[in-house]
Amino acid sequence: MTTVWLIVATVLLVLLAGVFAAADSALMSISRARVDAVVRAGRAGAKALAAVVADRPRHVNLLMLLRVTCETVAIILLAVALAPLFSATWIGLLLTGVLMVLASYVLVGVGPRTLGRQHPYRIGLLLAGPIRAIGVVLSPLAKLLILLGNAITPGPGFRDGPFSTEVELRELVDMASNRGVVDEGERKMIHSVFELGETPVRDIMVPRPDLIWTERDTPVEKVLRLALKSGYSRIPVLGEGVDDVIGIAYLKDLVRAREEARRGEREVPLLDILRPAAFVPDSKRSDDLMREMQRTRNHMAVVVDEYGGTAGVVTIEDILEEIVGEITDEYDTEEVPEVAEASDGAFRVSARLPVEDLEELFAGRFRGTPREDELHEALENADVDTVGGLLAQRLGKVPLPGATAELDGLLRLQGEGGKDARGRVRITSVLVSPLDPAETEDADHDEPRGDTRESAVPDHVAGDPTEHAGADRH
């Protein structure tokens, strides 16, 4: 008799798991706008459904927990019921496994989920009340288990769990792209919208070395020429130093001030036309910043690092480019590609390329040889973040275009660049070439490694070495 009751309980639990699976599928298919229309129509259960949809991730996590619990308990009960019926216990356990796989796939996986997608609103209205009531009791447990799962999983994890709406929507977008409903560009754009909430401002800002700025006592006419030359309509103005941004000079204010001066009305000091600068921490999420910029009608913010120093600036255009891709206008110059293959196994890379990526570029060439480990050790011991920083570290000073250096007889680095909008000479890319062991031995007899010769610097870009405040960070 006990065996019969155990089997009955197993069947009921499997059916209950199917109900939770159907509710999960229905909840993921429900539109919030349509739920609002159902509420206005006054249908039974509409208010409960609206409350569930308003906090969809929490209830999806709850339904997942309930379904898994029902299936797990059902497996245990069926195993306890069937094991004594056979002389060999393993036969009962094997039969339990086969039966539960079939039941879970058909009665929990395929059938209920199909019904949930076919009749989402009917099922949602029917089950929203019980789901909401159960959620009051068990949702904290589901949150605790998600925190535990994120803690033991590499990476940042998902704040609302991997079963939340965002993850499901990403999968639906990928499915639609595979079927040709959504083209590749649209798919990337939708994914970019989701990723914007996970992207800190520091990843999209214009970094400090690339800033175009001016000092507080600079004449308006000179600042206007700088704005026109650089193509920027907003110029940060510094007080005591680059970490002291006292305001932003707008191009239209500069033009107005110059016209007033030309008409002889008055000579307008730069400080009189400055607008307040907005400051944001470099850890702020990009989507939060975009909403803040929309609310305050501000298009630029100064990014501050954890020590209170200026890390860079970010504009609303930088944020939009994360969604729609690069936006260029008539003032934009062609950017240096991150990696471009050159001749004889060399690569022309951006000076800001991480050194980890540089190791990957040459891993294939050195793989299976002692030089592979030597390259890894050399880059690790360099204690720099970027290829431009690596060149500067090997030279022992700020690099000029044309300067070359070697990395432990493995790679030759040659700086390339020119003058920026402020007339500062800077490195924008580095030509990295692999060195053959024979070539290295010959070089050892001729000259030491870490060549710091500047004779290769062209006269028209050499400039004053003291101007290199804009050299790449490392």
C-alpha positions, 0 to 999 in steps of 0.5 A: 500500500505504501508503494502505491501512495509513493507512486501516486505522490510521484505522479502528482509532483510531476504534474505540479512541476508541469504546472510550474513549467507552464506558468514559467513559459506563460509568464515569459510570453506575456506583454506588460502592455497587454496586461494593462489592457486586461486590467482595464477590462476588469478580468478576474486575476488581472491585478494579480497578473499585473503584480507578477509581471511587474516583478517578472525576474523574481517570480520566474526564479520562484517558479524555477525553484518550485519546478526543480523541487517537485522533480527532485522529490518525485525522483526520490519517492519513485526510487524508494517505491521501486527499489524494493520491488526488485532483487537487485536495487540497481534495477529499481534505480535504473528504472526510476531514472528512465521513467523520470527522464521521460516524464520530465521531458514530456510532462514537464518540458515539452507539453506544459511549455507548449501550452504556456506559449499557446495560452499565456494570458489564460494560464497567467490569469489562472495561476497569478494569484497562487504564484503571488501568494507563494512568492511572499514566502519562498522568494527570499529563499530563491534569492539566497540560492541565486546569490550562492550560485553567483558566488561559486560561478566564475564571472560577475553572474546575473543579479536576478539569476540566469532565468530572468527576462533579460537572458530569455530575451537574448536567447529569443533574439538569437533564435530570431536572427538564426531564422532570418527574422532579425538581421545581424545588425539588429541582433547586435544592437539589441544585445548592446542595449542589454550590455549597456547596463553592465558597462561602467563609464570607464570602459567608454570614456575618452581617457585622460591622455586624449583630452583636449583642454585649456587653462583658466587664463587662456584668452577666449580667442585662443580657446575658440581656435582650439575648439575649431581646430580639434572639432570639439564643441565643449572644451574642459577648462582647468584650474590648478591642474588636470585634476581640477576641472573648473568648468566647460567652455561651449563653442557657441559661448566662445563665438558669442564672447568673441563677437562681443569683443569685436563689437567693442562692447567688452572683453569677456574673460573665459571664466565668465562664460564657463558652464558648470561641469558634471562629475561622475565616478568611473564605476557608474553604469552607462545606462544610468548615466544616459538617463541622468544626461537625458534628465539634466540635458547635459551632453558631457561629464567629467569622469573621476577615478577612486582617488578623486583625479580626472580619469577622462570625459564621457559624452552622450555620443560615447554612450550611443556608440555602444548601442549603434556602433561608431558615429563619425562626423566631418571632424572625426579622424580615422581611428587606429585599428586595434590590430592590423597584420603587417608583413613578415609576421609583424602586427601594427597594433594600437598603443592602447592594446592590452599586453595580454592581447599582444601575447595571444597574437604571437602565441601561435608563432612561438607555440611549442618552443621555449620562446612561448614561455619566455614571452609570457614571462617577459610580458608578465614581468613588464608590469604594464597594461598596454603595448604603448606602456611596454614601449615606454618601459623598455625605453625608460622614457616617453616614446617618440614616433620612430623610437624602437626597443626590443623585448628580451630578444623576442619582439621588436617594438617601433612607435608610430604617430604624429601630432594631435589636435593640441600639437603634442607629439604622441604614439598612436600605434606600435609596429611589433615584429618577431625577432629570430634567434639568429637575428637576436644573437647578431644584435647582441654583438652590435648593440644592447637591447632596448634601443632608445635612439631617436634619430628615426624621429622625423623632424616634422613630428619630433617637436619639443620632448617636454610637450609629451603630456599626452603620451599614452598611459601605461 
